[in-house]
Amino acid sequence: MDRHINEKHIQISGSATLFYIVKGKDKTSFDMRTKRMVIGTLLNGMSEYRSDDTMMRNGCLTLCQFKIPEDVLFDYERLVHLLLHIVSEMEQESFVQRIGIYLLNSVACQVDGSQKKLLGDLGAINRMLGLIEDRLARRVCDDVLEVAWSTMWNVTDETSMNCQRFLDGRGMEFFLGCLRVFPDKEELLRNMMGLLGNVAEVRALRPRLMTMQFMCVFADLLDSCSDGIEVSYNAAGVLSHMASDGPNTWTLDVPRREVVLQRMVDAINRWDLRTERNINYRSFEPISYLAKIYHTPQCQHWAVWALANLTTVYPAKYCFLLESEGGLTLLQEIIQHDQPYGQIKELAMMVIKNCRQFREQGQLPQDAQLDG
């Protein structure tokens, strides 16, 4: 294929052959050099014939057989360019577009901040917003729409520049539009609120969310049962960050700050601590930030509830992460401080107990008693 890059039929036939080779049962024996050779050859052919539906389909299907994003990081930028072309320039609602956006979402997940910023620099946010605007105009809620929001959720994670790009690209207008046109789409709503949680973590951007319309929507979503607790949980996370800057930054008479905070506590008290989650934290830094907000204990309540839930349901994953980031010291400080109310301290003690039990036994006992 590399020797005959200008022969379209060789590229198409060769990419199909590579698909069956890497899909075979012996693919686990491929070393990294072989993987890179195959991926590089595929990207060469896809770059040369990027307007050919068959070539792009063969290439995407073959790439799906590799570990994403680990196996493609060596040629990350070129792959992102191709995937952005597929999702925005090729036929709408085609199979190639759908598989392209799934791949794009996969390469946006579990990569570091510099690669997330690169995705934004290459236009990922604007391309996703373009897809969303198209679906809204046609009132079509499909997997492309849902994955477009999921991709932006991944790309904005701890990447403030991409959060700003979302706001600058009329992202909140599209959020309200999707909420109005597709009110019952649970996965869509979860993805949108996850993204807005990332935006709310950026202090410099929070004033742009402080409008009566946005804040009333977030407050109403506290009562949502959509997708289990996920939408309510993310709405509370957004509001916790909005409240964390103190009473003076809450510039609205409606909704009133104290009313929203009470609604948030009421929502937290309805959640089951044993709820399994559809979420993945690589760091507890945003949660730890809120756990230190002593002037507004309701922010601490959300943060410590999150830690209690995650260390109860997924101790193997999150107890170590919490300890490695100094979270147990922070929780001890909360317990000893006068400001947090009783529920917060009880949850903090539960987290410490979860981590101690996991460290000593390797797992939580089956009959562990949970409160809350």
C-alpha positions as CSV (number, residue, x, y, z in Angstrom):
1,M,0.0,0.0,0.0
2,D,2.8,2.4,0.9
3,R,4.5,1.8,-2.5
4,H,1.3,2.3,-4.5
5,I,-0.3,5.2,-2.6
6,N,-1.7,6.6,-5.9
7,E,-3.5,3.4,-6.8
8,K,-6.9,3.8,-5.2
9,H,-8.1,0.2,-5.7
10,I,-4.9,-1.0,-4.0
11,Q,-5.6,1.2,-1.0
12,I,-9.2,0.0,-0.7
13,S,-8.4,-3.7,-1.2
14,G,-5.3,-3.4,1.1
15,S,-7.2,-1.7,3.9
16,A,-9.9,-4.4,3.7
17,T,-7.1,-7.1,3.9
18,L,-5.6,-5.3,6.9
19,F,-8.9,-5.3,8.6
20,Y,-9.2,-9.1,8.5
21,I,-5.6,-9.5,9.6
22,V,-5.8,-7.3,12.7
23,K,-9.3,-8.7,13.5
24,G,-7.9,-12.2,13.6
25,K,-7.2,-14.1,16.8
26,D,-3.4,-13.6,16.5
27,K,-3.6,-9.8,16.8
28,T,-2.5,-9.9,20.4
29,S,0.9,-11.1,19.2
30,F,1.5,-7.8,17.2
31,D,4.3,-5.8,18.8
32,M,4.2,-2.0,18.9
33,R,6.4,-1.6,15.8
34,T,4.0,-3.8,13.8
35,K,1.0,-1.9,15.1
36,R,2.5,1.4,14.2
37,M,3.4,0.2,10.7
38,V,-0.2,-0.9,10.1
39,I,-1.8,2.3,11.5
40,G,0.6,4.5,9.6
41,T,-0.2,2.7,6.4
42,L,-3.9,3.1,7.0
43,L,-3.6,6.8,7.8
44,N,-1.6,7.3,4.6
45,G,-4.3,5.7,2.5
46,M,-7.1,7.6,4.3
47,S,-5.3,10.9,3.9
48,E,-4.9,10.3,0.2
49,Y,-8.5,9.3,-0.4
50,R,-10.3,11.1,2.4
51,S,-13.4,11.7,0.2
52,D,-13.9,8.1,-0.6
53,D,-16.6,6.5,1.6
54,T,-15.2,2.9,1.2
55,M,-11.6,3.8,2.1
56,M,-12.7,5.8,5.1
57,R,-15.0,3.0,6.3
58,N,-12.3,0.4,5.9
59,G,-9.8,2.5,7.7
60,C,-12.1,3.3,10.7
61,L,-13.2,-0.3,11.1
62,T,-9.6,-1.4,11.1
63,L,-8.6,1.3,13.6
64,C,-11.3,0.1,15.9
65,Q,-9.4,-3.2,16.3
66,F,-6.6,-1.4,18.1
67,K,-6.4,0.0,21.7
68,I,-7.7,3.5,21.5
69,P,-6.1,5.9,22.3
70,E,-2.9,4.1,23.4
71,D,-2.0,2.6,20.0
72,V,-2.5,5.7,18.0
73,L,-0.8,8.3,20.2
74,F,2.3,8.3,18.0
75,D,0.3,9.8,15.1
76,Y,-2.4,11.5,17.1
77,E,-2.7,14.8,15.3
78,R,-3.0,13.3,11.8
79,L,-5.7,10.9,13.0
80,V,-7.6,13.7,14.7
81,H,-7.5,15.7,11.4
82,L,-9.0,12.7,9.5
83,L,-11.7,12.1,12.1
84,L,-12.8,15.7,12.2
85,H,-13.0,15.6,8.4
86,I,-15.2,12.4,8.6
87,V,-17.6,13.8,11.2
88,S,-18.1,17.2,9.6
89,E,-17.5,16.8,5.9
90,M,-18.8,13.4,4.9
91,E,-22.5,12.4,4.5
92,Q,-24.6,13.2,7.5
93,E,-26.0,10.2,9.4
94,S,-23.9,7.8,7.3
95,F,-22.3,4.7,8.8
96,V,-18.9,6.3,8.3
97,Q,-19.8,9.5,10.2
98,R,-21.2,7.5,13.1
99,I,-18.1,5.3,13.4
100,G,-15.9,8.4,12.9
101,I,-17.4,10.2,15.8
102,Y,-17.2,7.2,18.1
103,L,-13.5,7.0,17.3
104,L,-13.1,10.7,17.9
105,N,-14.7,10.4,21.3
106,S,-12.4,7.4,22.1
107,V,-9.3,9.4,21.2
108,A,-10.5,12.3,23.3
109,C,-11.0,10.0,26.4
110,Q,-8.1,9.1,28.7
111,V,-5.5,11.4,27.1
112,D,-3.6,14.2,28.9
113,G,-4.4,17.9,28.9
114,S,-2.0,18.8,26.1
115,Q,-3.8,16.4,23.7
116,K,-7.2,17.7,24.8
117,K,-6.0,21.2,24.1
118,L,-4.7,20.0,20.7
119,L,-8.2,18.6,19.9
120,G,-9.6,22.1,20.7
121,D,-6.9,23.8,18.6
122,L,-7.8,21.6,15.6
123,G,-11.4,22.6,15.9
124,A,-13.1,19.7,17.7
125,I,-15.4,21.9,19.8
126,N,-16.6,24.0,16.8
127,R,-17.1,20.8,14.7
128,M,-19.2,19.2,17.5
129,L,-21.2,22.4,17.9
130,G,-21.9,22.4,14.2
131,L,-23.2,18.8,14.3
132,I,-25.4,19.8,17.3
133,E,-26.8,22.9,15.5
134,D,-27.6,20.7,12.5
135,R,-29.5,18.2,14.6
136,L,-31.4,20.8,16.5
137,A,-32.5,22.5,13.3
138,R,-33.8,19.2,12.0
139,R,-35.1,18.1,15.4
140,V,-33.2,14.8,15.1
141,C,-31.8,13.1,18.3
142,D,-29.5,10.3,17.1
143,D,-26.3,8.7,18.4
144,V,-24.2,11.4,16.6
145,L,-25.9,14.1,18.7
146,E,-25.3,12.2,21.9
147,V,-21.7,11.4,21.1
148,A,-21.0,15.0,20.0
149,W,-21.9,16.1,23.6
150,S,-19.9,13.2,25.1
151,T,-16.9,14.2,23.0
152,M,-17.1,17.8,24.3
153,W,-17.5,16.5,27.8
154,N,-14.2,14.6,27.4
155,V,-12.4,17.4,25.6
156,T,-13.3,20.0,28.2
157,D,-12.2,17.9,31.2
158,E,-9.7,20.1,33.1
159,T,-9.0,22.0,29.9
160,S,-10.2,25.6,30.5
161,M,-9.5,26.8,26.9
162,N,-11.9,24.3,25.5
163,C,-14.5,25.2,28.0
164,Q,-14.2,28.8,26.8
165,R,-14.4,27.6,23.2
166,F,-17.7,25.9,24.1
167,L,-19.2,29.1,25.6
168,D,-17.9,31.3,22.7
169,G,-19.4,28.9,20.2
170,R,-23.0,29.4,21.5
171,G,-22.8,26.2,23.5
172,M,-25.3,27.3,26.1
173,E,-27.8,28.3,23.5
174,F,-27.5,24.7,22.1
175,F,-27.7,23.3,25.6
176,L,-31.0,25.0,26.2
177,G,-32.2,24.1,22.7
178,C,-31.5,20.4,23.3
179,L,-33.1,20.5,26.7
180,R,-36.3,22.0,25.1
181,V,-36.5,19.9,22.0
182,F,-35.3,16.5,23.5
183,P,-36.4,16.7,27.2
184,D,-36.7,12.9,27.7
185,K,-33.3,11.8,26.2
186,E,-31.5,10.6,29.3
187,E,-28.0,10.0,27.9
188,L,-28.1,13.3,26.1
189,L,-29.0,15.1,29.3
190,R,-26.3,13.3,31.2
191,N,-23.6,14.2,28.6
192,M,-24.7,17.8,28.5
193,M,-24.6,18.2,32.3
194,G,-21.2,16.4,32.6
195,L,-19.8,19.0,30.1
196,L,-21.3,21.9,32.1
197,G,-19.7,20.5,35.2
198,N,-16.4,20.9,33.5
199,V,-17.2,24.5,32.5
200,A,-18.3,25.4,36.0
201,E,-15.0,24.2,37.4
202,V,-13.3,27.1,35.6
203,R,-13.5,30.1,37.9
204,A,-13.0,32.7,35.2
205,L,-16.0,31.3,33.3
206,R,-18.5,31.1,36.1
207,P,-19.8,34.6,35.7
208,R,-20.9,33.7,32.2
209,L,-23.2,31.0,33.7
210,M,-24.6,33.4,36.4
211,T,-27.8,34.3,34.6
212,M,-31.4,33.8,35.9
213,Q,-32.2,31.5,32.9
214,F,-29.2,29.2,33.4
215,M,-29.3,29.0,37.1
216,C,-33.1,28.3,37.2
217,V,-32.5,25.4,34.8
218,F,-29.6,24.0,36.9
219,A,-31.7,24.3,40.1
220,D,-34.7,22.5,38.4
221,L,-32.4,19.7,37.2
222,L,-31.6,18.9,40.9
223,D,-35.0,17.2,41.0
224,S,-34.4,15.2,37.8
225,C,-34.5,11.4,38.1
226,S,-33.0,11.1,34.5
227,D,-30.3,8.4,34.2
228,G,-30.5,7.5,37.9
229,I,-28.8,10.2,39.9
230,E,-26.4,11.4,37.2
231,V,-28.2,14.5,36.0
232,S,-29.2,15.6,39.5
233,Y,-25.6,14.9,40.7
234,N,-24.0,16.9,37.9
235,A,-26.5,19.8,38.4
236,A,-25.5,19.9,42.1
237,G,-21.8,19.9,41.1
238,V,-22.4,22.9,38.8
239,L,-24.3,24.7,41.5
240,S,-21.7,23.9,44.1
241,H,-19.0,25.5,42.0
242,M,-21.2,28.5,41.3
243,A,-21.8,28.9,45.1
244,S,-18.1,28.3,46.0
245,D,-17.0,31.8,45.1
246,G,-19.1,33.2,48.0
247,P,-22.3,35.2,48.5
248,N,-21.0,38.4,46.9
249,T,-20.6,36.7,43.5
250,W,-24.2,35.4,43.4
251,T,-25.5,38.5,41.6
252,L,-29.1,37.2,41.1
253,D,-32.3,37.9,43.1
254,V,-33.9,34.9,41.3
255,P,-33.1,32.2,42.1
256,R,-32.0,33.1,45.6
257,R,-28.7,31.6,46.7
258,E,-30.0,30.2,50.0
259,V,-33.0,28.6,48.3
260,V,-30.8,26.9,45.7
261,L,-28.4,25.6,48.4
262,Q,-31.3,24.1,50.4
263,R,-32.7,22.4,47.2
264,M,-29.2,21.0,46.6
265,V,-29.0,19.5,50.1
266,D,-32.5,18.1,49.7
267,A,-31.4,16.4,46.5
268,I,-28.2,15.0,48.0
269,N,-30.2,13.5,50.9
270,R,-32.4,11.6,48.3
271,W,-29.4,9.9,46.6
272,D,-28.5,6.3,47.5
273,L,-24.9,6.0,48.5
274,R,-24.7,2.6,46.9
275,T,-25.6,3.9,43.5
276,E,-23.4,2.6,40.7
277,R,-22.1,5.4,38.6
278,N,-21.6,6.2,34.9
279,I,-18.6,8.5,35.5
280,N,-14.8,8.3,35.6
281,Y,-12.6,10.5,37.7
282,R,-8.9,10.7,36.9
283,S,-8.3,13.2,39.7
284,F,-10.2,14.3,42.7
285,E,-8.8,17.9,42.5
286,P,-12.2,19.6,41.6
287,I,-13.9,17.7,44.4
288,S,-11.2,18.4,46.9
289,Y,-11.4,22.1,46.0
290,L,-15.1,22.1,47.0
291,A,-14.4,20.1,50.1
292,K,-12.3,23.1,51.4
293,I,-15.2,25.7,51.0
294,Y,-15.9,26.2,54.7
295,H,-17.9,29.4,54.1
296,T,-20.6,27.4,52.2
297,P,-20.8,23.9,53.8
298,Q,-23.4,22.8,51.2
299,C,-20.5,22.7,48.7
300,Q,-18.6,20.5,51.1
301,H,-21.7,18.3,51.4
302,W,-21.8,17.5,47.7
303,A,-18.0,16.9,47.6
304,V,-17.8,14.6,50.5
305,W,-21.0,12.7,49.4
306,A,-19.2,12.1,46.1
307,L,-16.2,10.7,47.8
308,A,-18.3,8.5,50.1
309,N,-20.2,7.1,47.1
310,L,-17.2,6.4,45.0
311,T,-15.1,4.8,47.8
312,T,-18.1,2.7,48.8
313,V,-19.0,1.4,45.3
314,Y,-15.5,1.4,43.7
315,P,-13.0,1.1,46.5
316,A,-10.3,-0.5,44.4
317,K,-10.2,2.4,42.0
318,Y,-10.9,5.4,44.2
319,C,-9.5,4.7,47.7
320,F,-5.9,4.7,46.3
321,L,-6.6,7.8,44.2
322,L,-8.0,9.6,47.2
323,E,-5.0,8.7,49.5
324,S,-2.5,9.5,46.8
325,E,-3.9,13.0,46.5
326,G,-3.9,13.7,50.2
327,G,-7.6,13.4,50.6
328,L,-7.6,11.7,54.0
329,T,-5.8,14.6,55.6
330,L,-8.4,16.9,54.1
331,L,-11.3,14.8,55.5
332,Q,-9.7,14.7,59.0
333,E,-9.6,18.5,58.9
334,I,-13.3,18.6,58.0
335,I,-14.1,16.4,60.9
336,Q,-12.2,18.6,63.3
337,H,-13.5,21.9,62.0
338,D,-16.4,23.7,63.6
339,Q,-18.1,24.9,60.4
340,P,-19.3,21.7,58.6
341,Y,-22.6,20.3,59.8
342,G,-23.1,16.8,61.1
343,Q,-24.0,15.0,57.9
344,I,-20.8,16.2,56.3
345,K,-18.7,14.9,59.1
346,E,-20.5,11.5,59.1
347,L,-19.8,11.2,55.4
348,A,-16.1,12.2,55.9
349,M,-15.8,9.5,58.6
350,M,-17.4,6.9,56.2
351,V,-14.8,7.7,53.5
352,I,-11.9,7.3,55.9
353,K,-13.4,4.0,57.1
354,N,-13.9,2.8,53.5
355,C,-10.2,3.5,52.7
356,R,-9.0,1.9,55.9
357,Q,-11.0,-1.3,55.3
358,F,-9.9,-1.5,51.8
359,R,-6.2,-1.0,52.7
360,E,-6.5,-3.7,55.5
361,Q,-8.6,-6.2,53.8
362,G,-8.3,-5.5,50.1
363,Q,-12.1,-5.2,49.8
364,L,-15.1,-3.9,51.6
365,P,-16.9,-6.5,53.7
366,Q,-20.1,-7.7,52.1
367,D,-22.2,-6.7,55.1
368,A,-20.9,-3.1,55.4
369,Q,-23.6,-0.8,56.8
370,L,-24.1,2.4,54.9
371,D,-25.9,5.5,56.1
372,G,-27.2,8.5,54.2
